[in-house]
Amino acid sequence: MKARHLPSTTTLQCFEAAARHLSFTRAADELSITQSAISKQVAQLEDYLQHKLFRRLRRTLVLTPEGSLYLTEVRKILAHLEMSANAIMTYSGHGDVLKVATLPTFGTRWLSLQLPAFFEAHPGITLHLSDRVETFDLENEGIDVAIFHGHGSWPNLECHKLFEEEVMAVGAPGYLARQRIDSPADLANCRLLHLSTRPDAWHRWFDEQGIRTDRSYHGIRFETFQTLIRTVMAGGGLALIPRFMIDHELEAGALVPAWPTLLRGPNAYYLVYPEHLGELAKVRQFVDHLKGCAAPQAPPE
């Protein structure tokens, strides 16, 4: 489709305002134009789409099914345009922007602690951070650098290992006081909580100790460690959590080990970026900074 045939931003704004107010008059007042101008823009849009977007029900203006569907898409488009404009307006023009994606709880529990030193060392680099729960295509989403958890090999990406993790079974003191745990097998009788991206974690924990149970895959699942940790602290059950994420809670006594065994997982945390971005100074500087921060974090062999 040629760009000159697309509806204008003005047309989309007129349609969105009319659909939100269900009134051409109120839409015109909001946009400081005439009611006839709103009517004309909507008519042109309907002619372009070959579908009616509004209809009159008695004296009330209502959206047609096609209008409701189109409104959802138009709002996404306008929101994206506004976000893009804001990004440019807030860009100082005096440095580079580095777009970074991180796992949510990794970002709050580890990455955020390493950023102030990076800001001080590289004031000319502006970071734009976002959260991702799973691996994704960096180039399709316009991300320069991401933090993945996994095996360390992804197509067309340079991968730098940050550190492995030691996972421990933990619970709230009050919850554990109500359980009878004399052996690791007794944990299977507790309420086991799971991270949705690591559905086999409890199975591996029991298997590592030679325990067979049909309960290792049963239980409530959470999308992020942050919500999982908070639920465990509230007495919701037991969970397997990377130790570095809960050092503070362990020291404060808000969480306690349900059993002392630490499990070294098969995966690790990696800094990844598209291969062709490896020569960019902003990427190298960010990667080097985090690798230096991660060195003391690595569990002993």
N, C-alpha and C positions, 0 to 999 in steps of 0.2 A: 504494500500500500504506500503510495507516495505521500510525503509529509504534507504537501499543500492540500490534500484532501481530508486531513484530520480536523476534527472540531477544535476550535480555538480554546484557549484557557478561559477566556471571557464567557464563551458559550457554556463550558462545563460549570463555571461558577454560578451562572444564572440558573442552570438546571438544578444544581445542588441546593441552592438557596430556596428555590421554589418548592423542591421536594421536601426540604426540612420544615418549611413553614406551611406547606400545602396551601400556599397563597401567592399569587403573582404580585399582589399589592405589597405584602410584607417583604417579599424578596426584593422588590424594587426599592422600597424604603431602605433596606439594609445595604444595598449596593449603590444607592444614590443615583439611580437611573429611573426611567419611566416604566410604568406597567406595560405599556405597549412594546418597549424594548425587550423586556423579559419574555413577553408572549412571542415576539418575533424570533428571539434566540432559541426558545424551546421548539417552535415550529420548524426552524431550520434543522435543529438536531433530530427531530422526529423524521423529517424528510430524508436526512442523511442515513439514519439507521433503518428506515423503512419499517418502523414500529411506533405505535402510539405509546407515549410515556405517562401520560395523564388521561384521566377521564372524569367527567362530571357525574357525581352521584347525588341526584337532586340538586342542591345548591352548593355541594361540598366538592372540593378538588381532591381526588385520590390518585395514587400511583397505580398503574397497571402492573401485572406481574413482570413484564419486560422492564418497566420503569424501576421497580424495586431491585431487580437484578443489576441493572445498569448503575443505579445509585451506589450500590456497594463498590463497584469497580471505580466509579468516578471519585469517590471519597479516598480510595487508596491512591489514585493518581494525584489528586490535589495535595494529600498529606505528604507524598513523596516529593512533590515539587517544593512544598514549603520547607521540608527538612533539608533538601538540597540547597535552597536559597539561604537558609539559616547557617548552614555549614560554611558557605562561601562568605557570608557577611561577618561571621565570627573568626574567619581565617585571617591572621595578621599579615600574611604575605612576607614575613621575615624569616621563614624557616620551612622545614619539611613536615608533612603530616604522615604519621605512621599508623596504619589501621591494624589493630591487634584484637584477636578473638581468644577468649580463654574459657576453660571449664568454670562454671559459676563458683563452686565452693573453693576450687583451687585459686580463683581470682581473689576471693575475699580472705582466705586463710593464709595464702602465701604470696601471690603475685603483688597484691596491694602493698605489702610491707617492703618490697624491693623497689618500688617506683620512685619514692622521694629522692633517693640517691641518684637515680637515672635523670630525674628532672634537673637536679643541681648540676650534674656533669654535662648534660646536653640540653641547654635551654632553648636551642634552635629547633628542637624536634617536638612537635605537638602530637600527643597520643590520642587516638580515638579508640576506646575500648568497648567491646561488646561481648556478650556471653553466648556460648554454644554448648549444648549438652553432648552432642555426638560429633564425629568427624564429618567434614563437609568439603565441598570444592571451593578452595580459597579464591581462585581466579573468577569463578562465576559470581561470587559474592563481594568481590572487590576488597579482600582482606590481604594484607601484606605478610603478616606473621600470625601464627596460631599456636596454641598449646593443645596437643593431643595426648590422650592416654591410650597406649596400645603397644603393638609389637615393634614399632620403629621403622616400618617400611611402607611408604605410601607412594603411589605412582606420581612421577613428575615433581616430587617434593624433596627438598633437602631436609634432613632430619638430624637434630642435635639432642642427644640424651641429656636431660636435666638430672633426674635421679629416679631410683626405684622407690618403692614404699614398703613399709612393714605394716600389716593390717592386724588389728587386735579386736577381740570380741569384748564389747563394753556394754554397760547398763548403768542406770541410775542407782545410787545406793539403796534407796527405798524399795525399788523394784527387786533388786537382788536379795534384799533381806527377806523377801517373801518367797524366795525360791530355795529349793534344796539342791545344791550343786556340790557333789562330792567327787565328780569326775567330769572330763570333757563331754562324755556321752550324755550327761544330764542336761546339757544346754539344749538338746533336741526337744526337751519337754517344755522349754520356755517359748514365749512368743518371739519368733525370729522375724526381723525386719530386713528388707532387701533393697538394694539399689537396682533400678530397672535395667541399667546398662551393664550390670554385673550379676546376672541371674544365677550363675553357678558358684558364687563366692562361698556361701555356706557349705555347699557340697564339697568344694575343695578343702575347706577348713576341716571338716569331719574326716575326709578321705586322708588328709595328711597325717592324721593320728590313728588311722586304721579303724575308723568307726563307720559302720554302715547304718544308715537311717533313711527312712522314706519321708522324713519331714524336712529335709534340707532345702527343698525347692518351694515349700509351702510358706505362705505369709504375705503380709502387706508389702507393696512395692512403692518406691519413691523415685522421683525423677532426679533429685539433687541430693548431695550429701548434706547440704545445709539444712534442709527440711528433715532429713533422716536424723541428723544429730540432735536437732531440737526436740524431735519426738522421743528419742531415747532419753534425753535429759528430763523430759516430763514424765518418764516412767512407762513409756509405751511398749517397751520390750528390749531385746538385745539386737545389736547390729555389729557388723564388721566395718571398722572405720580405719583409714590410714592414720597412723599415730601422729604424724606431723600436723594433721588437721585439728587434733584435739589435745595438744600439749597443755594449753591453758586450762581446759576443763578437767584434765587429769590432775594437774597441780592444785587446782581449787577444790577438788573432791566432788565436783558436779557429776563426773563420770568416774567409774572404777572398772578395772578389768573383771570380766566375768570368769575368765580363765587366763593364766599367764602366757600361754602359747602365742608367739608372734608368727604370722604367716607372711613370707616373702612371695608376692604375686609374680606371675609370669610376665607382666607388662610393666611399663615405666612411663614417666612423663617426658614428652619430647617437645622441643621447639621446632616448628616446621614452617617452611616458606617455599613458594614456587622457585624452581631452580634458577630461572632467569633474573630473579631479584637479588641473588646472592652477592652481587658486586655493588649494590647500593650501600652507601655509607650508613644511612639511617638504619638499615636492616642489620648490617654487621655490628654496629654499635649497640643495638638493643640485644642482639643475640649474645655478644661478648659479655655484656653486663649481667644478663640472667645466668649465663653459664658460670660466671664468677660467683654469683650469689648462691647458686645451687651446689657448688662443690662441698661446702661443709654439711649440706643436708643429706648427702648420700649415706645410706645405712652401711655399716662396716661389713666387709666380706666375711 
